[in-house]
Amino acid sequence: MLISKPRATDLTKAEPADEPLPVIGAEEIEPRFRAVVGRAGERRGIRLERIYWDGLGRMSSAGKMTTADLVQYTASQMPESGNLASLLRVLSLKWALRRLDAVEDIASMTNLNAVIQASPSPAILLTHDKKIQYFNDPFLSMLRQRLPMGDTAQLTKSLRFSVDTQIEQAITTLNLNRGKTLNTGFSIGVGTQSMRGQINLALAPTHEKSMLIGYISRY
């Protein structure tokens, strides 16, 4: 297993995962009519596709308001020649994109590296293709203690790392058990020297591709 430690100013960016485009069902594109009654009793009949009604519902929940309040807010911004349904579609997509930007920023590789570096125990980031993307200083200290070698660059270059559970199997198991961790064994070898221990694996909070955070619990 390859290992590389990024510099703070030179982070390795993972390639984004290939995501298939969603399939659109016939019922999703059929406009649905709803009568929305505001606080003052004003009644508006609106036709929107189901996905936009779903989006308005999520916006309403996040903003702790009713759908009628959200419609009233949107109507207050509508120009004289505007179309309320079109404006609601734009608002729904704009809100979703803003949410997506915020999530992608939080789940960036930069923040993920910070999570690894903040751990007081040895921690690593494992990619789907069995590479150590990031590791922290306690991990390096553990290697120096248990696998003494004079040159750090030589140590990391010749390092062999493996876990007892297949990476793909671990990712599948954790995807099926969200919020859980997986404890398994690991082994590290450098030249004729080797060591074993236990590691706790969790899904890495990143959107870029499937990866695992590993916290070494015993060595």
C-alpha positions in Angstrom: 0.0 0.0 0.0 1.4 3.4 -1.0 1.7 6.2 1.4 2.2 9.9 1.0 1.9 12.8 3.4 0.6 16.1 1.9 2.2 19.4 2.9 -0.2 21.9 4.3 0.2 24.1 1.2 0.2 21.2 -1.2 -2.8 19.0 -0.6 -3.4 16.0 -3.0 -6.9 16.3 -4.5 -8.8 13.1 -5.0 -10.5 12.6 -8.3 -14.3 12.9 -8.0 -16.3 9.7 -8.0 -18.1 8.8 -11.2 -21.8 9.3 -10.4 -24.5 8.1 -12.8 -27.1 10.6 -13.8 -30.4 10.0 -12.0 -33.3 8.4 -13.9 -36.4 10.6 -14.2 -39.7 8.8 -13.7 -42.9 9.8 -15.5 -44.6 10.7 -12.3 -41.9 13.2 -11.5 -42.4 15.4 -14.5 -46.2 15.6 -14.2 -47.2 18.9 -12.7 -49.2 18.7 -9.5 -51.8 21.3 -8.6 -52.0 22.6 -5.0 -54.1 25.3 -3.5 -52.0 27.3 -1.0 -53.7 29.5 1.5 -51.7 32.3 3.2 -52.1 33.7 6.7 -54.3 36.6 5.5 -56.6 34.1 3.7 -55.2 34.7 0.2 -55.6 31.6 -2.0 -53.1 30.7 -4.7 -53.4 27.8 -7.1 -49.9 26.6 -8.1 -48.8 23.8 -10.5 -45.3 22.4 -9.9 -43.5 19.1 -10.6 -43.2 16.8 -7.5 -39.4 17.5 -7.1 -40.1 21.2 -6.7 -42.8 20.6 -4.1 -40.3 18.3 -2.3 -37.8 21.1 -2.5 -40.2 23.7 -1.1 -41.1 21.3 1.7 -37.4 20.9 2.7 -36.9 24.7 2.5 -39.9 25.2 4.7 -38.7 22.7 7.3 -35.2 24.2 7.3 -36.6 27.7 7.7 -39.2 26.7 10.3 -42.0 28.1 8.2 -45.0 26.8 6.4 -45.1 26.2 2.6 -47.7 29.0 2.5 -45.3 31.4 4.2 -42.6 30.4 1.7 -45.0 31.0 -1.3 -45.9 34.4 0.2 -42.2 35.3 0.6 -41.6 34.3 -3.1 -44.6 36.2 -4.3 -43.4 39.4 -2.6 -40.3 39.3 -4.8 -42.1 38.6 -8.0 -41.9 41.3 -10.7 -45.2 42.5 -12.2 -44.8 40.4 -15.3 -43.4 37.4 -13.4 -44.7 33.9 -13.0 -45.0 32.6 -9.5 -44.5 28.9 -10.4 -41.3 29.8 -12.4 -40.0 31.9 -9.5 -40.6 29.0 -7.0 -38.7 26.7 -9.3 -35.7 29.1 -9.4 -35.9 29.6 -5.6 -35.9 25.8 -5.0 -32.9 25.2 -7.2 -31.0 28.2 -5.9 -31.6 27.0 -2.3 -30.5 23.4 -3.2 -27.3 24.7 -4.9 -26.4 26.8 -1.9 -26.9 23.8 0.3 -24.7 21.7 -2.0 -21.9 24.3 -2.0 -21.9 24.4 1.8 -21.8 20.6 2.1 -19.0 20.2 -0.5 -17.0 22.9 1.3 -17.4 21.1 4.7 -16.6 17.7 3.1 -13.6 18.9 1.2 -10.2 17.1 1.2 -8.8 20.1 3.0 -11.1 19.8 5.9 -10.7 16.0 5.9 -7.0 16.4 6.2 -7.6 18.7 9.2 -9.7 15.9 10.9 -6.8 13.5 10.5 -4.2 16.0 11.8 -6.4 16.9 14.8 -6.5 13.3 16.1 -4.2 12.8 19.1 -3.9 9.1 18.2 -2.3 7.6 15.1 -4.8 8.2 12.2 -4.8 7.7 8.4 -7.0 8.2 5.4 -7.4 5.1 3.2 -8.6 5.5 -0.4 -10.7 3.0 -2.2 -7.6 1.8 -4.2 -5.8 0.9 -0.9 -3.5 4.0 -0.7 -2.8 6.0 2.4 -3.8 9.5 1.3 -3.1 11.3 4.6 -1.5 10.5 7.9 -0.8 12.5 11.0 2.3 13.0 13.2 1.2 10.4 15.9 1.1 7.8 13.1 4.6 8.8 12.0 5.8 8.7 15.7 4.3 5.2 16.0 6.3 4.1 13.0 9.5 5.5 14.3 9.0 3.9 17.6 8.1 0.4 16.4 10.0 0.3 13.1 13.1 2.3 13.8 14.8 3.6 10.6 17.0 6.6 10.3 15.5 8.2 7.2 11.8 9.2 7.4 11.5 9.5 3.6 12.8 5.9 3.2 10.5 4.7 5.9 7.3 6.1 4.2 8.5 5.1 0.7 9.0 1.4 1.5 6.1 1.1 3.9 3.7 -1.8 3.4 0.3 -1.4 5.0 -2.7 -3.7 4.9 -5.9 -4.3 6.9 -7.4 -7.7 7.6 -10.7 -6.7 6.0 -10.9 -5.9 2.3 -11.3 -2.2 1.7 -14.3 -2.6 -0.6 -15.9 -4.9 1.9 -15.3 -2.5 4.7 -16.8 0.4 2.7 -19.9 -1.7 1.8 -20.4 -2.8 5.4 -20.1 0.8 6.7 -22.5 2.1 4.0 -25.1 -0.5 5.2 -24.5 0.5 8.8 -24.4 4.3 8.8 -23.0 5.9 11.9 -21.1 2.7 12.9 -17.4 1.9 12.9 -15.6 -1.3 12.0 -12.7 -2.7 14.1 -10.2 -4.9 12.3 -6.6 -5.8 12.4 -3.8 -4.2 10.4 -0.2 -5.0 9.6 2.7 -2.7 8.7 6.0 -3.8 7.2 9.3 -2.1 6.3 12.0 -4.4 4.9 12.3 -7.3 7.3 10.5 -5.5 10.2 6.8 -5.7 10.8 4.1 -4.9 13.4 0.5 -5.6 13.9 -2.4 -3.9 15.7 -6.0 -3.0 15.7 -7.6 -0.1 13.8 -11.1 1.4 13.9 -12.4 2.3 10.4 -15.2 4.8 9.6 -16.5 6.2 6.4 -14.7 9.4 5.5 -17.0 12.4 5.4 -16.2 13.4 1.8 -18.2 13.6 -1.4 -15.2 13.2 -3.7 -14.8 9.4 -3.6 -15.3 6.5 -1.1 -12.6 6.6 1.5 -12.0 5.4 5.1 -10.6 7.1 8.2 -8.6 4.7 10.3 -7.9 5.4 14.0 -5.3 3.0 15.4 -6.5 1.8 18.7 -3.8 -0.7 19.7 -0.3 -1.5 18.5 
